């Protein structure tokens, strides 16, 4: 499972459309499962799927089960296999009470669940997921992530995910690719990305109300006795030891810089370099 990250306009959706055969590249030839996607061979299309958070393939006035039947017919899925897979996905997403309701009567999160089931009924080997949790509440986002993880583990599928919700990337992807202005800025492990571009750690301390901890690092926030500091990564162990020895600490946590802050830093550095050039 690979996170595909970049600012708006970087080309993430365009790339997924090229990899799924919806767009033809102006140069070069991508390969997916040994196929050229632009040729849209049936054997290729039967092994992939593209889910876009802002697009729907479901019939608005029909229940989801009818749209599922349409997918069965399109992909020629044997009836017994289709029913087994359909029921498995319905159980995993806990939507048994919803599949017989017209799509127009469902919430955004419930519709997204139906979209994902419909897109995976033919059990594709490659999933292109473009903002699959767009607009969903935190609970629904987590449920979608759990389902994608379960599908990946059960069927060994490759997942290429774009998302502006860093929680999606952190929960699903050990590898990330970061693009900007037509270039790959980073391709590697998520942990390596944090180590490479994050020179600080965040220390959160619960202590006496009114305590002044500026001597330990940059104070990012202070509220109700909970003070958050930013300190150089190389000094975090020393600062933590000093805090515990010198202050009355009720609770203390040390965390890496949030990934969305790291990504923002990468983009700002790239923009600054581009302006300088």
C-alpha positions, -999 to 999 in steps of 0.1 A, spaced: 0 0 0 16 32 -12 6 68 -4 8 92 -34 10 127 -20 13 162 -34 -4 196 -33 -35 205 -53 -26 205 -90 5 183 -86 -10 157 -109 -21 129 -85 -55 123 -100 -41 127 -136 -16 100 -128 -42 76 -115 -63 82 -146 -33 74 -168 -25 42 -148 -61 31 -151 -63 38 -188 -87 68 -187 -61 92 -200 -33 87 -225 1 101 -215 17 127 -239 50 109 -235 62 76 -221 44 43 -215 33 33 -180 29 -4 -172 5 -19 -147 5 -57 -142 25 -59 -175 -2 -41 -195 -2 -7 -212 -32 9 -195 -40 31 -225 -48 -1 -246 -76 -9 -221 -74 -46 -227 -102 -66 -210 -77 -88 -191 -62 -56 -177 -95 -39 -168 -107 -70 -150 -77 -67 -126 -79 -31 -116 -103 -6 -101 -104 32 -96 -124 47 -67 -127 85 -67 -142 102 -36 -160 128 -57 -174 105 -84 -202 80 -82 -210 49 -103 -241 40 -84 -276 45 -98 -292 73 -77 -327 59 -75 -319 22 -72 -308 2 -41 -271 -7 -40 -279 -44 -44 -292 -37 -80 -260 -18 -88 -240 -47 -75 -259 -70 -99 -249 -47 -127 -212 -50 -117 -216 -88 -117 -229 -87 -153 -202 -63 -165 -174 -84 -151 -190 -118 -158 -186 -129 -122 -201 -164 -116 -232 -162 -94 -219 -182 -65 -186 -163 -63 -204 -130 -66 -228 -137 -38 -200 -149 -15 -179 -118 -22 -209 -95 -19 -220 -109 14 -184 -109 27 -180 -72 19 -214 -63 33 -205 -80 66 -171 -63 68 -186 -28 62 -217 -35 83 -242 -23 57 -267 -52 56 -295 -29 66 -286 -3 40 -281 -21 7 -318 -23 -1 -323 14 3 -322 38 -27 -288 54 -29 -303 89 -27 -316 80 8 -281 73 22 -256 96 39 -223 105 21 -204 80 42 -229 52 36 -228 59 -2 -190 57 -1 -192 23 15 -215 12 -14 -191 27 -40 -162 7 -25 -181 -26 -25 -192 -21 -61 -157 -13 -71 -142 -44 -55 -168 -71 -63 -145 -84 -91 -117 -87 -66 -91 -65 -85 -54 -70 -79 -47 -32 -81 -67 -5 -63 -63 31 -73 -80 51 -45 -83 88 -51 -95 106 -19 -117 77 -9 -126 93 25 -132 128 11 -158 147 32 -164 118 56 -165 121 94 -137 107 115 -156 75 123 -165 67 87 -129 75 76 -116 49 101 -141 23 89 -131 27 53 -94 24 62 -101 -8 82 -119 -22 52 -91 -14 27 -65 -29 51 -86 -61 54 -90 -63 16 -53 -59 12 -45 -86 36 -71 -111 23 -64 -107 -14 -28 -94 -15 -39 -64 -36 -17 -34 -44 -31 -1 -33 -21 33 -46 -38 59 -24 -41 97 -27 -55 116 3 -54 150 19 -62 133 52 -28 124 66 -45 99 90 -53 78 60 -17 77 49 -3 71 84 -28 42 90 -24 25 56 9 32 40 45 23 49 58 37 16 50 71 2 57 90 -30 57 128 -29 53 148 -61 54 185 -68 57 206 -100 60 174 -122 89 160 -101 92 132 -76 105 148 -44 105 116 -23 100 79 -27 106 57 3 94 47 37 70 69 57 94 67 87 123 77 64 103 107 52 98 119 88 135 114 96 147 132 65 126 163 67 117 166 104 145 180 126 122 184 157 102 164 181 71 175 200 70 171 238 37 174 256 38 179 293 11 180 320 24 200 349 15 229 373 -8 255 358 14 286 352 47 267 348 72 285 325 89 259 304 105 282 278 139 272 290 133 237 276 122 245 241 98 265 219 64 266 235 38 258 208 7 259 231 -3 261 267 -37 253 279 -52 239 312 -18 228 325 -9 210 292 21 226 276 35 215 242 71 221 233 91 218 201 127 208 206 155 197 182 154 159 177 190 154 189 181 171 222 148 155 229 161 128 253 181 153 273 152 178 275 129 150 286 153 139 313 156 175 326 118 180 326 113 149 347 141 158 371 133 195 375 95 198 371 65 182 388 53 162 358 20 145 358 22 132 323 46 134 294 46 123 258 72 126 230 61 125 194 75 130 159 64 160 140 29 153 125 33 141 89 11 169 75 36 194 89 64 175 73 47 174 39 40 212 41 77 218 49 87 198 18 64 218 -4 75 251 10 112 242 5 105 231 -31 86 264 -38 114 284 -23 140 266 -44 119 272 -75 115 309 -68 153 312 -63 160 295 -96 
